[in-house]
């Protein structure tokens, strides 16, 4: 059985050992080692990566108590030097220790037990048994967690029996009854855990809460620790600096500047809507004057679906017939009527004919709209529809 160095020394980066077995699986070549510091997937923590005998380690798994290392290719000798990807390992140590600390403080201040933990490359989160956590609660949790970091409390691990575990103030009882590993944050908590951790809370660096998300009967807290938190701050600072430079204002005045821009945008939009309404009224009269029979049909070079629908609504309020529009730029078609003639139901007509033109859409009896893969398909459907209306 492999000696698992990571349990006793999470800081081991390099060591010399022997390959004890080679296993061919469907997904690749695996080896076992006499001693390993490679942590396998488990407990919400991803595995370590690195090299064994100069060969890249692609995955590490635990199988029947043994640690299997997936290699990029088969090794040529059994005596090997091993190296851990230390940046990845230390990141996992910071995040996992930070999770323990954050979970303990959330339980203490909000009486919310941690239900699950996710440590991924994109985000870190815990799900806690709380329907909702207020902004003041979250701020207090974040502050207390960071105060514990500044206290630089010792983090240690030990092996205990089931009887000894029962006497400890554990967060929850372990699922195993033998070889129980306890991780203690001095003065904060005792927790059964097999993961890798930093040796003191100070090495967590910082805990920054990012956002919360309501789950079914619980709350998910997204956070980052250590170097991840620093990188998050640097990324946010870069965006903030860029926006401040573009708007030619200081960070403190950004909110006021954006509020002013939104008010100006609303005013401009209102003025634009008024101009569009006036233009639509004028254009509607032109189309009504030029109509032949019950059909008004028009192809627009550049008109949005919303604008075509608005114009069609205005026309059908004054015109007992059918309105057919197409937009070349958007590859969209609109058909509308006000109930006369009653047999021309727009939605059903679209539903029955769009498939032949690779179109998608639908609507009611009085108005239907559809989008197409290309402007050519849109115009082809427009011409087909116009022809069908002409036969009415």
C-alpha positions as CSV (number, residue, x, y, z in Angstrom):
1,X,0.0,0.0,0.0
2,X,1.3,3.5,-0.9
3,X,2.5,5.7,1.9
4,X,0.4,8.9,1.6
5,X,2.8,11.7,2.3
6,X,0.2,14.4,1.8
7,X,-1.5,13.4,5.0
8,X,1.5,14.2,7.1
9,X,3.3,16.9,5.0
10,X,1.3,19.0,2.6
11,X,4.4,21.0,1.9
12,X,6.4,18.2,0.2
13,X,7.1,19.2,-3.4
14,X,9.8,16.8,-4.5
15,X,10.8,13.2,-3.5
16,X,12.4,10.1,-4.9
17,X,10.5,6.8,-4.9
18,X,9.8,3.6,-6.8
19,X,6.9,2.6,-9.1
20,X,5.3,-0.4,-7.5
21,X,2.7,-1.3,-10.1
22,X,1.5,-0.4,-13.6
23,X,-2.2,-0.6,-14.5
24,X,-3.6,-0.3,-18.0
25,X,-7.1,1.2,-18.1
26,X,-9.4,2.1,-21.0
27,X,-8.5,5.8,-20.5
28,X,-4.8,5.4,-20.2
29,X,-1.7,4.2,-18.2
30,X,-1.7,4.4,-14.4
31,X,1.0,3.7,-11.9
32,X,1.2,3.2,-8.1
33,X,4.2,4.5,-6.0
34,X,5.8,3.4,-2.8
35,X,5.3,6.9,-1.5
36,X,3.2,9.7,-3.0
37,X,2.5,13.3,-2.2
38,X,0.0,13.5,-5.1
39,X,-3.4,14.1,-3.6
40,X,-6.3,12.3,-5.4
41,X,-9.7,13.7,-6.1
42,X,-11.8,13.7,-2.9
43,X,-13.7,15.7,-0.4
44,X,-14.5,18.5,-2.9
45,X,-10.8,19.0,-3.6
46,X,-9.3,18.4,-7.1
47,X,-6.3,16.2,-7.5
48,X,-2.7,17.3,-7.7
49,X,-0.7,17.4,-11.0
50,X,3.0,17.4,-11.7
51,X,5.6,14.9,-13.0
52,X,6.7,11.4,-12.3
53,X,10.1,10.5,-13.8
54,X,9.8,13.5,-16.1
55,X,6.4,12.3,-17.4
56,X,3.3,14.5,-16.9
57,X,0.7,13.4,-14.4
58,X,-2.7,13.8,-16.0
59,X,-5.0,12.6,-13.2
60,X,-4.8,11.1,-9.7
61,X,-7.6,8.9,-8.3
62,X,-8.2,6.7,-5.3
63,X,-9.3,3.2,-5.9
64,X,-9.8,0.6,-3.0
65,X,-7.6,2.7,-0.8
66,X,-4.7,2.8,-3.3
67,X,-3.6,6.0,-5.2
68,X,-3.4,5.6,-8.9
69,X,-1.5,8.2,-11.0
70,X,-2.5,8.6,-14.7
71,X,0.6,9.3,-16.9
72,X,1.0,10.9,-20.3
73,X,3.0,7.8,-21.4
74,X,4.5,4.6,-19.9
75,X,7.7,5.1,-17.8
76,X,10.8,3.3,-18.8
77,X,12.2,2.7,-15.3
78,X,10.9,2.2,-11.8
79,X,13.2,4.5,-9.8
80,X,11.7,8.0,-10.3
81,X,11.9,11.5,-9.1
82,X,8.5,13.2,-8.5
83,X,7.5,16.8,-8.5
84,X,4.2,18.4,-7.5
85,X,2.8,21.4,-9.4
86,X,3.3,23.5,-6.3
87,X,1.3,26.6,-7.6
88,X,-1.8,24.3,-8.1
89,X,-1.3,22.5,-4.7
90,X,-0.8,25.7,-2.7
91,X,-3.9,27.2,-4.4
92,X,-5.9,24.2,-3.3
93,X,-4.5,24.4,0.2
94,X,-5.5,28.1,0.5
95,X,-9.0,27.6,-0.9
96,X,-9.7,24.4,1.2
97,X,-8.4,25.9,4.5
98,X,-10.4,29.1,3.6
99,X,-13.5,27.0,3.1
100,X,-13.1,25.4,6.5
101,X,-12.7,28.8,8.1
102,X,-15.6,30.4,6.2
103,X,-17.9,27.5,7.0
104,X,-17.0,27.7,10.7
105,X,-17.7,31.4,10.9
106,X,-20.9,31.1,8.9
107,X,-22.1,28.4,11.4
108,X,-21.1,30.6,14.3
109,X,-22.7,33.9,13.1
110,X,-25.6,32.7,11.0
111,X,-26.3,29.3,12.5
112,X,-26.0,27.9,8.9
113,X,-24.3,24.5,8.5
114,X,-22.3,23.9,5.3
115,X,-24.0,21.3,3.1
116,X,-21.5,21.0,0.3
117,X,-18.2,22.5,-1.1
118,X,-17.0,23.0,-4.6
119,X,-13.5,23.9,-5.5
120,X,-13.1,24.4,-9.3
121,X,-10.8,26.3,-11.5
122,X,-13.5,28.9,-12.3
123,X,-15.1,29.3,-8.9
124,X,-15.2,28.2,-5.3
125,X,-18.5,27.9,-3.4
126,X,-20.2,26.5,-0.3
127,X,-23.9,25.7,0.0
128,X,-25.2,26.5,3.5
129,X,-28.4,25.6,5.2
130,X,-29.9,29.1,5.1
131,X,-32.8,30.3,3.0
132,X,-31.3,33.8,2.9
133,X,-28.3,35.7,4.2
134,X,-28.6,39.5,4.4
135,X,-26.0,41.9,3.3
136,X,-25.1,42.8,6.9
137,X,-24.7,39.1,7.9
138,X,-22.4,38.5,4.9
139,X,-20.3,41.5,5.7
140,X,-20.0,40.3,9.3
141,X,-19.0,36.8,8.2
142,X,-16.4,38.1,5.8
143,X,-14.9,40.4,8.5
144,X,-14.8,37.8,11.2
145,X,-13.2,35.3,8.8
146,X,-10.4,37.7,7.8
147,X,-9.9,38.6,11.5
148,X,-9.2,34.9,12.1
149,X,-6.7,35.0,9.2
150,X,-4.8,38.0,10.8
151,X,-4.8,36.0,14.1
152,X,-2.7,33.4,12.2
153,X,-4.2,30.5,14.1
154,X,-2.4,27.2,13.9
155,X,-4.0,24.5,11.5
156,X,-3.0,21.0,12.4
157,X,-4.2,17.4,11.7
158,X,-4.3,14.2,13.7
159,X,-5.6,10.7,13.6
160,X,-8.1,9.6,16.1
161,X,-10.3,6.6,16.9
162,X,-14.1,6.7,16.7
163,X,-14.2,6.9,20.6
164,X,-11.8,9.9,20.6
165,X,-13.8,11.6,17.7
166,X,-17.0,11.3,19.7
167,X,-15.4,13.3,22.5
168,X,-14.4,16.2,20.2
169,X,-16.7,19.1,19.4
170,X,-16.8,18.1,15.7
171,X,-18.9,20.1,13.2
172,X,-20.5,16.8,12.2
173,X,-19.7,13.1,12.9
174,X,-17.5,11.5,10.3
175,X,-18.9,8.8,8.0
176,X,-16.0,6.4,8.6
177,X,-15.3,4.6,11.9
178,X,-11.6,3.9,11.5
179,X,-8.6,6.0,10.6
180,X,-10.4,9.3,11.2
181,X,-8.3,12.3,10.3
182,X,-9.2,15.5,12.2
183,X,-8.2,19.0,11.0
184,X,-8.2,21.6,13.7
185,X,-8.1,25.3,13.3
186,X,-6.9,26.4,16.7
187,X,-9.7,28.2,18.6
188,X,-12.1,27.9,15.7
189,X,-13.2,24.3,14.9
190,X,-12.5,20.6,14.7
191,X,-13.5,18.9,11.4
192,X,-13.0,15.4,9.9
193,X,-11.2,16.0,6.6
194,X,-8.7,14.2,4.4
195,X,-7.6,17.2,2.3
196,X,-4.5,19.3,2.2
197,X,-4.3,22.5,4.2
198,X,-2.0,25.4,5.0
199,X,-0.2,25.3,8.5
200,X,-1.8,28.5,9.8
201,X,-4.7,30.8,8.9
202,X,-2.3,33.6,7.9
203,X,-1.3,31.6,4.8
204,X,-4.9,31.8,3.5
205,X,-4.1,35.4,2.8
206,X,-7.6,36.8,2.5
207,X,-11.2,35.6,2.1
208,X,-13.3,37.6,-0.2
209,X,-17.1,36.9,-0.6
210,X,-18.2,37.5,-4.2
211,X,-21.9,36.8,-4.4
212,X,-24.7,34.6,-3.2
213,X,-27.3,32.6,-5.1
214,X,-30.5,31.2,-3.7
215,X,-30.8,27.4,-4.1
216,X,-33.6,25.1,-3.1
217,X,-33.8,25.5,0.7
218,X,-30.2,26.8,0.9
219,X,-27.8,29.6,-0.1
220,X,-24.7,29.2,-2.3
221,X,-21.8,31.5,-1.3
222,X,-19.2,32.2,-3.9
223,X,-15.8,33.3,-2.6
224,X,-12.1,33.3,-3.3
225,X,-9.0,33.1,-1.1
226,X,-5.3,34.0,-1.3
227,X,-3.8,34.5,-4.7
228,X,-7.2,33.9,-6.3
229,X,-8.7,36.8,-4.3
230,X,-5.7,39.0,-5.3
231,X,-6.2,38.1,-9.0
232,X,-9.9,38.9,-8.7
233,X,-9.1,42.3,-7.2
234,X,-6.6,43.1,-9.9
235,X,-9.1,42.1,-12.7
236,X,-11.8,44.2,-11.1
237,X,-9.4,47.1,-10.6
238,X,-8.3,47.0,-14.3
239,X,-12.0,47.1,-15.5
240,X,-12.7,50.0,-13.1
241,X,-9.7,51.9,-14.2
242,X,-10.6,51.4,-17.8
243,X,-14.2,52.6,-17.3
244,X,-13.0,55.7,-15.3
245,X,-10.6,56.6,-18.1
246,X,-13.2,56.2,-20.8
247,X,-15.7,58.3,-18.9
248,X,-13.0,60.8,-17.9
249,X,-14.1,60.7,-14.2
250,X,-12.7,59.5,-10.9
251,X,-13.8,56.2,-9.3
252,X,-15.7,58.0,-6.6
253,X,-17.8,59.9,-9.2
254,X,-18.5,56.8,-11.4
255,X,-21.9,56.0,-9.9
256,X,-23.2,59.6,-10.3
257,X,-21.8,59.7,-13.9
258,X,-23.6,56.5,-14.8
259,X,-26.9,57.7,-13.3
260,X,-26.6,60.9,-15.4
261,X,-25.9,58.9,-18.5
262,X,-28.9,56.6,-17.9
263,X,-31.2,59.7,-17.4
264,X,-29.8,61.2,-20.7
265,X,-30.3,57.9,-22.5
266,X,-33.9,57.7,-21.3
267,X,-34.6,61.2,-22.5
268,X,-33.0,60.5,-25.9
269,X,-35.0,57.2,-26.2
270,X,-38.2,59.1,-25.5
271,X,-37.4,61.7,-28.2
272,X,-36.4,59.0,-30.6
273,X,-39.7,57.1,-30.0
274,X,-41.6,60.3,-30.6
275,X,-39.8,60.9,-33.9
276,X,-40.4,57.2,-34.9
277,X,-44.1,57.5,-34.1
278,X,-44.3,60.7,-36.2
279,X,-42.5,59.0,-39.1
280,X,-44.6,55.9,-38.8
281,X,-47.8,58.0,-39.0
282,X,-46.5,59.8,-42.1
283,X,-45.2,56.6,-43.8
284,X,-48.4,54.7,-42.9
285,X,-50.4,57.3,-44.8
286,X,-48.1,56.9,-47.8
287,X,-48.5,53.2,-47.8
288,X,-52.3,53.4,-47.4
289,X,-52.5,55.9,-50.3
290,X,-50.4,53.6,-52.6
291,X,-52.1,50.3,-51.7
292,X,-53.7,48.1,-54.3
293,X,-56.6,46.1,-53.0
294,X,-56.5,44.6,-49.5
295,X,-52.7,44.0,-49.3
296,X,-50.0,46.4,-48.2
297,X,-46.6,44.8,-48.9
298,X,-43.1,46.4,-48.4
299,X,-39.5,45.2,-48.2
300,X,-37.2,47.3,-46.0
301,X,-33.5,47.5,-46.4
302,X,-32.8,48.1,-42.7
303,X,-35.7,48.0,-40.3
304,X,-36.0,46.2,-37.0
305,X,-38.6,43.6,-36.2
306,X,-40.0,45.8,-33.4
307,X,-40.3,48.8,-35.8
308,X,-42.0,46.6,-38.4
309,X,-44.5,45.3,-35.8
310,X,-45.2,48.9,-34.6
311,X,-45.9,50.1,-38.2
312,X,-48.0,47.1,-39.0
313,X,-50.1,47.6,-35.9
314,X,-50.7,51.3,-36.9
315,X,-51.7,50.3,-40.4
316,X,-54.1,47.5,-39.4
317,X,-55.8,49.9,-37.0
318,X,-56.7,52.0,-40.1
319,X,-56.8,49.4,-42.9
320,X,-59.2,46.5,-43.3
321,X,-56.7,44.2,-45.0
322,X,-53.4,42.5,-44.7
323,X,-49.9,44.0,-44.1
324,X,-46.8,42.1,-45.1
325,X,-43.3,43.4,-44.3
326,X,-39.7,42.0,-44.7
327,X,-36.4,43.3,-43.4
328,X,-33.3,42.4,-45.4
329,X,-30.8,43.3,-42.7
330,X,-32.6,41.2,-40.0
331,X,-33.9,38.5,-42.3
332,X,-37.3,38.8,-40.7
333,X,-40.9,38.8,-42.0
334,X,-44.1,40.2,-40.4
335,X,-47.7,39.5,-41.4
336,X,-50.6,41.3,-39.8
337,X,-54.3,41.9,-40.2
338,X,-57.2,43.3,-38.1
339,X,-59.6,40.4,-38.6
340,X,-60.7,41.2,-42.1
341,X,-60.7,38.9,-44.1
342,X,-61.3,36.4,-41.2
343,X,-60.0,33.4,-43.1
344,X,-56.5,34.8,-43.2
345,X,-55.1,33.7,-39.8
346,X,-51.5,34.9,-39.7
347,X,-50.0,32.5,-37.1
348,X,-51.4,29.3,-38.6
349,X,-50.3,30.4,-42.1
350,X,-46.8,30.9,-40.9
351,X,-46.8,27.6,-39.0
352,X,-47.9,25.7,-42.1
353,X,-45.4,27.2,-44.5
354,X,-42.2,28.3,-42.6
355,X,-40.6,24.9,-42.7
356,X,-40.1,25.0,-46.5
357,X,-38.0,28.2,-46.1
358,X,-35.9,27.3,-43.0
359,X,-37.9,29.9,-41.0
360,X,-38.8,29.9,-37.3
361,X,-41.6,31.9,-35.7
362,X,-45.3,32.1,-35.1
363,X,-47.9,34.3,-33.7
364,X,-51.6,35.0,-33.3
365,X,-54.4,35.1,-35.8
366,X,-53.8,38.9,-36.1
367,X,-50.0,39.1,-36.2
368,X,-47.1,36.7,-36.9
369,X,-43.4,37.1,-37.2
370,X,-40.5,34.8,-38.3
371,X,-36.8,34.8,-38.6
372,X,-34.7,33.1,-41.3
373,X,-31.2,31.7,-41.7
374,X,-30.5,34.3,-44.5
375,X,-32.0,37.4,-46.1
376,X,-32.5,35.3,-49.3
377,X,-34.8,32.9,-47.4
378,X,-36.7,35.8,-45.8
379,X,-37.3,37.4,-49.2
380,X,-38.3,34.1,-50.7
381,X,-40.9,33.5,-48.0
382,X,-42.1,37.1,-48.4
383,X,-42.6,36.7,-52.1
384,X,-44.4,33.3,-51.5
385,X,-46.7,35.0,-49.0
386,X,-47.3,38.0,-51.2
387,X,-48.3,35.7,-54.0
388,X,-50.6,33.7,-51.8
389,X,-52.3,36.9,-50.6
390,X,-52.6,38.1,-54.2
391,X,-54.6,34.9,-55.0
392,X,-57.0,35.6,-52.3
